Amino acid sequence: MAQSPGSQARGDCCLCGGEGKFYVDRESGKWECKLCGRSGNPLTFVRQLWEVSHQSTQQRSYEELFIERRLMSLET
């Protein structure tokens, strides 16, 4: 996360991929993506991150992930 003026940190949104569009208030932990419009507190962030990750792995087979991530064994 990059340092932004004031009490906000800025970085890329891992929910939509928006580069430099994700802002987090350092004191409260509240966050917002200026691109996809999602926002919330730390708990809602973890929930939404889990949903996005879960949907991503449900749409792809483990074999595809194995090949993409170059894992040592498919069981990993």
Backbone as XML, in Angstrom:
<?xml version="1.0"?>
<chain id="A" units="angstrom">
  <residue number="1" name="MET">
    <atom name="N" x="0.838" y="-1.186" z="0.000"/>
    <atom name="CA" x="0.000" y="0.000" z="0.000"/>
    <atom name="C" x="0.880" y="1.246" z="0.000"/>
  </residue>
  <residue number="2" name="ALA">
    <atom name="N" x="0.526" y="2.155" z="-0.814"/>
    <atom name="CA" x="1.264" y="3.412" z="-0.889"/>
    <atom name="C" x="0.768" y="4.378" z="0.181"/>
  </residue>
  <residue number="3" name="GLN">
    <atom name="N" x="1.637" y="5.260" z="0.574"/>
    <atom name="CA" x="1.258" y="6.296" z="1.527"/>
    <atom name="C" x="0.490" y="7.380" z="0.782"/>
  </residue>
  <residue number="4" name="SER">
    <atom name="N" x="-0.640" y="7.762" z="1.296"/>
    <atom name="CA" x="-1.430" y="8.843" z="0.726"/>
    <atom name="C" x="-1.490" y="9.966" z="1.743"/>
  </residue>
  <residue number="5" name="PRO">
    <atom name="N" x="-1.722" y="11.173" z="1.280"/>
    <atom name="CA" x="-1.858" y="12.270" z="2.238"/>
    <atom name="C" x="-3.004" y="12.000" z="3.203"/>
  </residue>
  <residue number="6" name="GLY">
    <atom name="N" x="-2.856" y="12.428" z="4.431"/>
    <atom name="CA" x="-3.910" y="12.238" z="5.415"/>
    <atom name="C" x="-3.837" y="10.883" z="6.071"/>
  </residue>
  <residue number="7" name="SER">
    <atom name="N" x="-4.997" y="10.378" z="6.444"/>
    <atom name="CA" x="-5.030" y="9.132" z="7.206"/>
    <atom name="C" x="-5.365" y="7.924" z="6.348"/>
  </residue>
  <residue number="8" name="GLN">
    <atom name="N" x="-5.232" y="8.037" z="5.025"/>
    <atom name="CA" x="-5.577" y="6.914" z="4.152"/>
    <atom name="C" x="-4.347" y="6.299" z="3.500"/>
  </residue>
  <residue number="9" name="ALA">
    <atom name="N" x="-4.387" y="4.978" z="3.367"/>
    <atom name="CA" x="-3.393" y="4.250" z="2.588"/>
    <atom name="C" x="-4.064" y="3.852" z="1.279"/>
  </residue>
  <residue number="10" name="ARG">
    <atom name="N" x="-3.276" y="3.776" z="0.217"/>
    <atom name="CA" x="-3.832" y="3.486" z="-1.109"/>
    <atom name="C" x="-3.078" y="2.331" z="-1.739"/>
  </residue>
  <residue number="11" name="GLY">
    <atom name="N" x="-3.803" y="1.498" z="-2.498"/>
    <atom name="CA" x="-3.172" y="0.381" z="-3.199"/>
    <atom name="C" x="-4.095" y="-0.176" z="-4.265"/>
  </residue>
  <residue number="12" name="ASP">
    <atom name="N" x="-3.723" y="-1.315" z="-4.796"/>
    <atom name="CA" x="-4.528" y="-1.982" z="-5.816"/>
    <atom name="C" x="-5.649" y="-2.766" z="-5.146"/>
  </residue>
  <residue number="13" name="CYS">
    <atom name="N" x="-6.800" y="-2.819" z="-5.787"/>
    <atom name="CA" x="-7.943" y="-3.559" z="-5.247"/>
    <atom name="C" x="-7.819" y="-5.025" z="-5.635"/>
  </residue>
  <residue number="14" name="CYS">
    <atom name="N" x="-7.741" y="-5.891" z="-4.645"/>
    <atom name="CA" x="-7.640" y="-7.328" z="-4.929"/>
    <atom name="C" x="-9.013" y="-7.928" z="-5.225"/>
  </residue>
  <residue number="15" name="LEU">
    <atom name="N" x="-10.059" y="-7.148" z="-5.121"/>
    <atom name="CA" x="-11.398" y="-7.637" z="-5.431"/>
    <atom name="C" x="-11.744" y="-7.454" z="-6.907"/>
  </residue>
  <residue number="16" name="CYS">
    <atom name="N" x="-11.292" y="-6.337" z="-7.492"/>
    <atom name="CA" x="-11.611" y="-6.085" z="-8.905"/>
    <atom name="C" x="-10.382" y="-5.866" z="-9.772"/>
  </residue>
  <residue number="17" name="GLY">
    <atom name="N" x="-9.229" y="-5.675" z="-9.144"/>
    <atom name="CA" x="-8.002" y="-5.462" z="-9.907"/>
    <atom name="C" x="-7.698" y="-4.007" z="-10.206"/>
  </residue>
  <residue number="18" name="GLY">
    <atom name="N" x="-8.503" y="-3.090" z="-9.705"/>
    <atom name="CA" x="-8.283" y="-1.666" z="-9.954"/>
    <atom name="C" x="-6.953" y="-1.192" z="-9.387"/>
  </residue>
  <residue number="19" name="GLU">
    <atom name="N" x="-6.065" y="-0.738" z="-10.258"/>
    <atom name="CA" x="-4.741" y="-0.303" z="-9.827"/>
    <atom name="C" x="-4.802" y="1.066" z="-9.167"/>
  </residue>
  <residue number="20" name="GLY">
    <atom name="N" x="-4.368" y="1.116" z="-7.910"/>
    <atom name="CA" x="-4.326" y="2.375" z="-7.178"/>
    <atom name="C" x="-5.683" y="2.918" z="-6.780"/>
  </residue>
  <residue number="21" name="LYS">
    <atom name="N" x="-6.702" y="2.095" z="-6.795"/>
    <atom name="CA" x="-8.066" y="2.561" z="-6.518"/>
    <atom name="C" x="-8.604" y="2.122" z="-5.158"/>
  </residue>
  <residue number="22" name="PHE">
    <atom name="N" x="-7.812" y="1.382" z="-4.381"/>
    <atom name="CA" x="-8.254" y="0.837" z="-3.101"/>
    <atom name="C" x="-7.721" y="1.712" z="-1.975"/>
  </residue>
  <residue number="23" name="TYR">
    <atom name="N" x="-8.615" y="2.232" z="-1.141"/>
    <atom name="CA" x="-8.241" y="3.133" z="-0.049"/>
    <atom name="C" x="-8.663" y="2.552" z="1.292"/>
  </residue>
  <residue number="24" name="VAL">
    <atom name="N" x="-7.796" y="2.675" z="2.280"/>
    <atom name="CA" x="-8.088" y="2.201" z="3.631"/>
    <atom name="C" x="-7.780" y="3.324" z="4.612"/>
  </residue>
  <residue number="25" name="ASP">
    <atom name="N" x="-8.737" y="3.622" z="5.485"/>
    <atom name="CA" x="-8.507" y="4.585" z="6.552"/>
    <atom name="C" x="-7.651" y="3.907" z="7.612"/>
  </residue>
  <residue number="26" name="ARG">
    <atom name="N" x="-6.500" y="4.460" z="7.904"/>
    <atom name="CA" x="-5.550" y="3.849" z="8.829"/>
    <atom name="C" x="-6.081" y="3.733" z="10.247"/>
  </residue>
  <residue number="27" name="GLU">
    <atom name="N" x="-6.927" y="4.629" z="10.646"/>
    <atom name="CA" x="-7.421" y="4.619" z="12.026"/>
    <atom name="C" x="-8.623" y="3.702" z="12.213"/>
  </residue>
  <residue number="28" name="SER">
    <atom name="N" x="-9.582" y="3.769" z="11.312"/>
    <atom name="CA" x="-10.823" y="3.006" z="11.495"/>
    <atom name="C" x="-10.796" y="1.646" z="10.800"/>
  </residue>
  <residue number="29" name="GLY">
    <atom name="N" x="-9.933" y="1.485" z="9.792"/>
    <atom name="CA" x="-9.914" y="0.247" z="9.023"/>
    <atom name="C" x="-10.970" y="0.195" z="7.937"/>
  </residue>
  <residue number="30" name="LYS">
    <atom name="N" x="-11.780" y="1.241" z="7.820"/>
    <atom name="CA" x="-12.794" y="1.257" z="6.765"/>
    <atom name="C" x="-12.098" y="1.413" z="5.422"/>
  </residue>
  <residue number="31" name="TRP">
    <atom name="N" x="-12.638" y="0.726" z="4.427"/>
    <atom name="CA" x="-12.010" y="0.692" z="3.125"/>
    <atom name="C" x="-13.019" y="0.956" z="2.026"/>
  </residue>
  <residue number="32" name="GLU">
    <atom name="N" x="-12.507" y="1.337" z="0.848"/>
    <atom name="CA" x="-13.367" y="1.590" z="-0.306"/>
    <atom name="C" x="-12.536" y="1.469" z="-1.575"/>
  </residue>
  <residue number="33" name="CYS">
    <atom name="N" x="-13.128" y="0.865" z="-2.589"/>
    <atom name="CA" x="-12.517" y="0.828" z="-3.914"/>
    <atom name="C" x="-13.240" y="1.860" z="-4.767"/>
  </residue>
  <residue number="34" name="LYS">
    <atom name="N" x="-12.491" y="2.783" z="-5.302"/>
    <atom name="CA" x="-13.078" y="3.848" z="-6.123"/>
    <atom name="C" x="-13.474" y="3.341" z="-7.513"/>
  </residue>
  <residue number="35" name="LEU">
    <atom name="N" x="-13.069" y="2.109" z="-7.868"/>
    <atom name="CA" x="-13.424" y="1.574" z="-9.176"/>
    <atom name="C" x="-14.673" y="0.701" z="-9.114"/>
  </residue>
  <residue number="36" name="CYS">
    <atom name="N" x="-14.665" y="-0.327" z="-8.256"/>
    <atom name="CA" x="-15.815" y="-1.242" z="-8.207"/>
    <atom name="C" x="-16.891" y="-0.778" z="-7.227"/>
  </residue>
  <residue number="37" name="GLY">
    <atom name="N" x="-16.558" y="0.181" z="-6.361"/>
    <atom name="CA" x="-17.552" y="0.738" z="-5.449"/>
    <atom name="C" x="-17.771" y="-0.061" z="-4.178"/>
  </residue>
  <residue number="38" name="ARG">
    <atom name="N" x="-17.068" y="-1.173" z="-4.015"/>
    <atom name="CA" x="-17.212" y="-1.942" z="-2.778"/>
    <atom name="C" x="-16.575" y="-1.170" z="-1.640"/>
  </residue>
  <residue number="39" name="SER">
    <atom name="N" x="-17.149" y="-1.354" z="-0.450"/>
    <atom name="CA" x="-16.608" y="-0.669" z="0.725"/>
    <atom name="C" x="-17.062" y="-1.393" z="1.977"/>
  </residue>
  <residue number="40" name="GLY">
    <atom name="N" x="-16.463" y="-1.055" z="3.093"/>
    <atom name="CA" x="-16.875" y="-1.658" z="4.348"/>
    <atom name="C" x="-15.817" y="-1.570" z="5.419"/>
  </residue>
  <residue number="41" name="ASN">
    <atom name="N" x="-15.935" y="-2.456" z="6.387"/>
    <atom name="CA" x="-14.984" y="-2.523" z="7.492"/>
    <atom name="C" x="-14.077" y="-3.732" z="7.276"/>
  </residue>
  <residue number="42" name="PRO">
    <atom name="N" x="-13.110" y="-3.967" z="8.168"/>
    <atom name="CA" x="-12.201" y="-5.106" z="7.965"/>
    <atom name="C" x="-12.913" y="-6.456" z="7.821"/>
  </residue>
  <residue number="43" name="LEU">
    <atom name="N" x="-13.974" y="-6.675" z="8.562"/>
    <atom name="CA" x="-14.688" y="-7.939" z="8.482"/>
    <atom name="C" x="-15.366" y="-8.114" z="7.119"/>
  </residue>
  <residue number="44" name="THR">
    <atom name="N" x="-16.000" y="-7.070" z="6.615"/>
    <atom name="CA" x="-16.636" y="-7.184" z="5.299"/>
    <atom name="C" x="-15.590" y="-7.386" z="4.212"/>
  </residue>
  <residue number="45" name="PHE">
    <atom name="N" x="-14.395" y="-6.818" z="4.399"/>
    <atom name="CA" x="-13.329" y="-7.034" z="3.418"/>
    <atom name="C" x="-12.941" y="-8.508" z="3.365"/>
  </residue>
  <residue number="46" name="VAL">
    <atom name="N" x="-12.741" y="-9.113" z="4.519"/>
    <atom name="CA" x="-12.358" y="-10.526" z="4.559"/>
    <atom name="C" x="-13.454" y="-11.395" z="3.941"/>
  </residue>
  <residue number="47" name="ARG">
    <atom name="N" x="-14.702" y="-11.081" z="4.235"/>
    <atom name="CA" x="-15.815" y="-11.845" z="3.656"/>
    <atom name="C" x="-15.841" y="-11.729" z="2.136"/>
  </residue>
  <residue number="48" name="GLN">
    <atom name="N" x="-15.703" y="-10.507" z="1.627"/>
    <atom name="CA" x="-15.748" y="-10.313" z="0.171"/>
    <atom name="C" x="-14.530" y="-10.927" z="-0.510"/>
  </residue>
  <residue number="49" name="LEU">
    <atom name="N" x="-13.371" y="-10.856" z="0.131"/>
    <atom name="CA" x="-12.176" y="-11.481" z="-0.422"/>
    <atom name="C" x="-12.364" y="-12.994" z="-0.503"/>
  </residue>
  <residue number="50" name="TRP">
    <atom name="N" x="-12.951" y="-13.588" z="0.531"/>
    <atom name="CA" x="-13.220" y="-15.029" z="0.520"/>
    <atom name="C" x="-14.169" y="-15.380" z="-0.614"/>
  </residue>
  <residue number="51" name="GLU">
    <atom name="N" x="-15.234" y="-14.577" z="-0.790"/>
    <atom name="CA" x="-16.197" y="-14.844" z="-1.865"/>
    <atom name="C" x="-15.534" y="-14.805" z="-3.233"/>
  </residue>
  <residue number="52" name="VAL">
    <atom name="N" x="-14.723" y="-13.780" z="-3.476"/>
    <atom name="CA" x="-14.051" y="-13.652" z="-4.768"/>
    <atom name="C" x="-13.091" y="-14.821" z="-4.971"/>
  </residue>
  <residue number="53" name="SER">
    <atom name="N" x="-12.340" y="-15.191" z="-3.943"/>
    <atom name="CA" x="-11.403" y="-16.310" z="-4.039"/>
    <atom name="C" x="-12.141" y="-17.622" z="-4.254"/>
  </residue>
  <residue number="54" name="HIS">
    <atom name="N" x="-13.229" y="-17.810" z="-3.533"/>
    <atom name="CA" x="-14.007" y="-19.041" z="-3.636"/>
    <atom name="C" x="-14.617" y="-19.186" z="-5.027"/>
  </residue>
  <residue number="55" name="GLN">
    <atom name="N" x="-15.178" y="-18.106" z="-5.556"/>
    <atom name="CA" x="-15.760" y="-18.137" z="-6.899"/>
    <atom name="C" x="-14.702" y="-18.444" z="-7.948"/>
  </residue>
  <residue number="56" name="SER">
    <atom name="N" x="-13.528" y="-17.876" z="-7.766"/>
    <atom name="CA" x="-12.436" y="-18.088" z="-8.720"/>
    <atom name="C" x="-12.025" y="-19.551" z="-8.760"/>
  </residue>
  <residue number="57" name="THR">
    <atom name="N" x="-11.894" y="-20.176" z="-7.598"/>
    <atom name="CA" x="-11.468" y="-21.574" z="-7.577"/>
    <atom name="C" x="-12.601" y="-22.514" z="-7.970"/>
  </residue>
  <residue number="58" name="GLN">
    <atom name="N" x="-13.840" y="-22.135" z="-7.779"/>
    <atom name="CA" x="-14.960" y="-22.974" z="-8.191"/>
    <atom name="C" x="-15.077" y="-23.029" z="-9.712"/>
  </residue>
  <residue number="59" name="GLN">
    <atom name="N" x="-14.685" y="-21.968" z="-10.386"/>
    <atom name="CA" x="-14.806" y="-21.913" z="-11.837"/>
    <atom name="C" x="-13.667" y="-22.640" z="-12.543"/>
  </residue>
  <residue number="60" name="ARG">
    <atom name="N" x="-12.598" y="-22.939" z="-11.821"/>
    <atom name="CA" x="-11.436" y="-23.569" z="-12.419"/>
    <atom name="C" x="-11.170" y="-24.911" z="-11.754"/>
  </residue>
  <residue number="61" name="SER">
    <atom name="N" x="-10.631" y="-25.806" z="-12.507"/>
    <atom name="CA" x="-10.309" y="-27.110" z="-11.941"/>
    <atom name="C" x="-8.995" y="-27.027" z="-11.175"/>
  </residue>
  <residue number="62" name="TYR">
    <atom name="N" x="-8.797" y="-27.972" z="-10.279"/>
    <atom name="CA" x="-7.555" y="-28.010" z="-9.529"/>
    <atom name="C" x="-6.371" y="-28.293" z="-10.457"/>
  </residue>
  <residue number="63" name="GLU">
    <atom name="N" x="-6.612" y="-29.010" z="-11.541"/>
    <atom name="CA" x="-5.536" y="-29.272" z="-12.496"/>
    <atom name="C" x="-5.046" y="-27.978" z="-13.127"/>
  </residue>
  <residue number="64" name="GLU">
    <atom name="N" x="-5.978" y="-27.087" z="-13.459"/>
    <atom name="CA" x="-5.598" y="-25.795" z="-14.030"/>
    <atom name="C" x="-4.758" y="-24.998" z="-13.030"/>
  </residue>
  <residue number="65" name="LEU">
    <atom name="N" x="-5.189" y="-24.986" z="-11.763"/>
    <atom name="CA" x="-4.443" y="-24.267" z="-10.741"/>
    <atom name="C" x="-3.059" y="-24.885" z="-10.542"/>
  </residue>
  <residue number="66" name="PHE">
    <atom name="N" x="-2.979" y="-26.213" z="-10.594"/>
    <atom name="CA" x="-1.720" y="-26.918" z="-10.464"/>
    <atom name="C" x="-0.735" y="-26.474" z="-11.552"/>
  </residue>
  <residue number="67" name="ILE">
    <atom name="N" x="-1.215" y="-26.416" z="-12.772"/>
    <atom name="CA" x="-0.365" y="-26.016" z="-13.899"/>
    <atom name="C" x="0.029" y="-24.546" z="-13.777"/>
  </residue>
  <residue number="68" name="GLU">
    <atom name="N" x="-0.938" y="-23.688" z="-13.481"/>
    <atom name="CA" x="-0.676" y="-22.254" z="-13.400"/>
    <atom name="C" x="0.314" y="-21.911" z="-12.283"/>
  </residue>
  <residue number="69" name="ARG">
    <atom name="N" x="0.162" y="-22.549" z="-11.142"/>
    <atom name="CA" x="0.990" y="-22.209" z="-9.976"/>
    <atom name="C" x="2.254" y="-23.053" z="-9.872"/>
  </residue>
  <residue number="70" name="ARG">
    <atom name="N" x="2.442" y="-23.985" z="-10.799"/>
    <atom name="CA" x="3.630" y="-24.828" z="-10.850"/>
    <atom name="C" x="3.907" y="-25.511" z="-9.519"/>
  </residue>
  <residue number="71" name="LEU">
    <atom name="N" x="2.873" y="-26.124" z="-8.981"/>
    <atom name="CA" x="3.014" y="-26.818" z="-7.718"/>
    <atom name="C" x="3.807" y="-28.097" z="-7.907"/>
  </residue>
  <residue number="72" name="MET">
    <atom name="N" x="4.419" y="-28.568" z="-6.848"/>
    <atom name="CA" x="5.258" y="-29.758" z="-6.936"/>
    <atom name="C" x="4.449" y="-31.019" z="-7.144"/>
  </residue>
  <residue number="73" name="SER">
    <atom name="N" x="3.231" y="-31.062" z="-6.605"/>
    <atom name="CA" x="2.372" y="-32.219" z="-6.820"/>
    <atom name="C" x="0.916" y="-31.748" z="-6.858"/>
  </residue>
  <residue number="74" name="LEU">
    <atom name="N" x="0.100" y="-32.469" z="-7.563"/>
    <atom name="CA" x="-1.307" y="-32.100" z="-7.695"/>
    <atom name="C" x="-2.017" y="-32.117" z="-6.345"/>
  </residue>
  <residue number="75" name="GLU">
    <atom name="N" x="-1.567" y="-32.976" z="-5.434"/>
    <atom name="CA" x="-2.190" y="-33.069" z="-4.102"/>
    <atom name="C" x="-1.972" y="-31.797" z="-3.282"/>
  </residue>
  <residue number="76" name="THR">
    <atom name="N" x="-0.939" y="-31.022" z="-3.621"/>
    <atom name="CA" x="-0.670" y="-29.779" z="-2.915"/>
    <atom name="C" x="-1.766" y="-28.796" z="-3.214"/>
  </residue>
</chain>
